[in-house]
Amino acid sequence: MKTPSQTVGPFYSIGLVHEGQGVLDPDGAMLEGQLLDGQGEPIGDGLIELWDAAGARWGRSGTGPDGNFSFRVPRDVAFFEAYVFARGLLRHQWTRVYLDQKGDDVLEALDPRERATLVARRQDDAFRFDIRMQGDDATVFFVH
């Protein structure tokens, strides 16, 4: 028998987010973004986890009142696995963050509109990646 899932939020910032957890590489590039709901409103009590493809490095960032999150990431990683935790979700959502358009079979299998939701935008020496939970420009999430 499985135990049913229950929502946990809005307690992520209290128990799971600690100073410095968003640093995967102290000399890396900034990856900043915003967690948004279906109406484009910020989700201010969420949590984002990033894992590199090898599973060797990970980071965690809570979202502020404006939905913003940030990481310092290595520049030599093609993509990161991203897990989104937020109030109202029974299970975390899984997506990817690609640092450039050169993808793998997963990215290439998506149509151009879907593909665009997974590629971070370069801004000078930093990257921007917004996560939209629902709506017309919703981020692609994978089944796990």
Sequence and secondary structure as in RCSB ss.txt:
>XXXX:A:sequence
MKTPSQTVGPFYSIGLVHEGQGVLDPDGAMLEGQLLDGQGEPIGDGLIELWDAAGARWGRSGTGPDGNFSFRVPR
DVAFFEAYVFARGLLRHQWTRVYLDQKGDDVLEALDPRERATLVARRQDDAFRFDIRMQGDDATVFFVH
>XXXX:A:secstr
        TT HHHHT  TTTTBS TTSEEEEEEEE TTS B TT EEEEEETTSS EEEEE  TT EEEEEE T
T SEEEEEEE TT SS EEEEEESSS   HHHHTS HHHHHTTB EEETTEEE  EE SSTT    B  
